[in-house]
């Protein structure tokens, strides 16, 4: 609705100027500014979301499948299996 606020606000501002209605003009300026602020917030959200997604992709975060290159297994550790490696 930001575009709508922006355009309606500008129309009210112009109508207020044309008719000498300062209150309508001020309401229009406020509505116009509200619309612009909403658009800037939406743009910022989109940029942040895109940045977060790019970072996730770069880090491999959020992947539902385990990494096939990770072949480590704690049970392969001889100390975990109770084996002792002492010099004798």
One Martini backbone bead per residue (centre of mass of N, CA, C, O) as a GRO file, in nm:
protein
   88
    1UNK     BB    1   0.048   0.067  -0.001
    2UNK     BB    2   0.267   0.281  -0.054
    3UNK     BB    3   0.188   0.389  -0.330
    4UNK     BB    4  -0.086   0.487  -0.250
    5UNK     BB    5   0.002   0.686  -0.033
    6UNK     BB    6   0.183   0.853  -0.209
    7UNK     BB    7  -0.031   0.944  -0.424
    8UNK     BB    8  -0.255   1.043  -0.239
    9UNK     BB    9  -0.085   1.246  -0.086
   10UNK     BB   10  -0.010   1.422  -0.327
   11UNK     BB   11  -0.298   1.494  -0.405
   12UNK     BB   12  -0.372   1.632  -0.137
   13UNK     BB   13  -0.151   1.842  -0.141
   14UNK     BB   14  -0.236   1.979  -0.405
   15UNK     BB   15  -0.527   2.041  -0.322
   16UNK     BB   16  -0.450   2.217  -0.080
   17UNK     BB   17  -0.296   2.430  -0.240
   18UNK     BB   18  -0.526   2.507  -0.444
   19UNK     BB   19  -0.739   2.578  -0.189
   20UNK     BB   20  -0.586   2.660   0.090
   21UNK     BB   21  -0.563   2.382   0.254
   22UNK     BB   22  -0.346   2.316   0.502
   23UNK     BB   23  -0.448   2.051   0.622
   24UNK     BB   24  -0.456   1.886   0.361
   25UNK     BB   25  -0.163   1.932   0.287
   26UNK     BB   26  -0.043   1.797   0.542
   27UNK     BB   27  -0.177   1.523   0.509
   28UNK     BB   28  -0.044   1.466   0.238
   29UNK     BB   29   0.249   1.475   0.331
   30UNK     BB   30   0.222   1.248   0.538
   31UNK     BB   31   0.123   1.025   0.345
   32UNK     BB   32   0.360   1.041   0.152
   33UNK     BB   33   0.580   0.974   0.361
   34UNK     BB   34   0.465   0.700   0.441
   35UNK     BB   35   0.500   0.571   0.162
   36UNK     BB   36   0.806   0.607   0.139
   37UNK     BB   37   0.881   0.453   0.395
   38UNK     BB   38   0.755   0.183   0.313
   39UNK     BB   39   0.938   0.140   0.066
   40UNK     BB   40   1.210   0.144   0.218
   41UNK     BB   41   1.147  -0.095   0.398
   42UNK     BB   42   1.097  -0.302   0.174
   43UNK     BB   43   1.377  -0.276   0.046
   44UNK     BB   44   1.541  -0.353   0.297
   45UNK     BB   45   1.420  -0.633   0.336
   46UNK     BB   46   1.508  -0.746   0.063
   47UNK     BB   47   1.812  -0.708   0.105
   48UNK     BB   48   1.841  -0.874   0.361
   49UNK     BB   49   1.725  -1.136   0.253
   50UNK     BB   50   1.933  -1.167   0.024
   51UNK     BB   51   2.183  -1.170   0.207
   52UNK     BB   52   2.106  -1.411   0.381
   53UNK     BB   53   2.078  -1.616   0.151
   54UNK     BB   54   2.368  -1.585   0.044
   55UNK     BB   55   2.504  -1.671   0.307
   56UNK     BB   56   2.379  -1.948   0.329
   57UNK     BB   57   2.488  -2.054   0.062
   58UNK     BB   58   2.793  -2.006   0.125
   59UNK     BB   59   2.768  -2.191   0.403
   60UNK     BB   60   2.540  -2.422   0.385
   61UNK     BB   61   2.286  -2.325   0.511
   62UNK     BB   62   1.984  -2.517   0.516
   63UNK     BB   63   2.057  -2.787   0.442
   64UNK     BB   64   1.894  -3.104   0.428
   65UNK     BB   65   2.151  -3.236   0.334
   66UNK     BB   66   2.411  -3.405   0.385
   67UNK     BB   67   2.742  -3.406   0.363
   68UNK     BB   68   2.924  -3.631   0.171
   69UNK     BB   69   3.224  -3.542   0.269
   70UNK     BB   70   3.131  -3.639   0.555
   71UNK     BB   71   3.315  -3.924   0.705
   72UNK     BB   72   3.304  -3.889   0.991
   73UNK     BB   73   3.351  -4.111   1.284
   74UNK     BB   74   3.361  -4.168   1.617
   75UNK     BB   75   3.396  -4.491   1.599
   76UNK     BB   76   3.696  -4.472   1.466
   77UNK     BB   77   3.800  -4.421   1.742
   78UNK     BB   78   4.001  -4.600   1.947
   79UNK     BB   79   3.925  -4.472   2.224
   80UNK     BB   80   3.615  -4.535   2.201
   81UNK     BB   81   3.677  -4.864   2.188
   82UNK     BB   82   3.908  -4.914   2.425
   83UNK     BB   83   4.172  -4.861   2.310
   84UNK     BB   84   4.524  -4.884   2.364
   85UNK     BB   85   4.810  -4.643   2.328
   86UNK     BB   86   5.093  -4.774   2.446
   87UNK     BB   87   5.406  -4.769   2.530
   88UNK     BB   88   5.617  -5.079   2.573
   0.00000   0.00000   0.00000
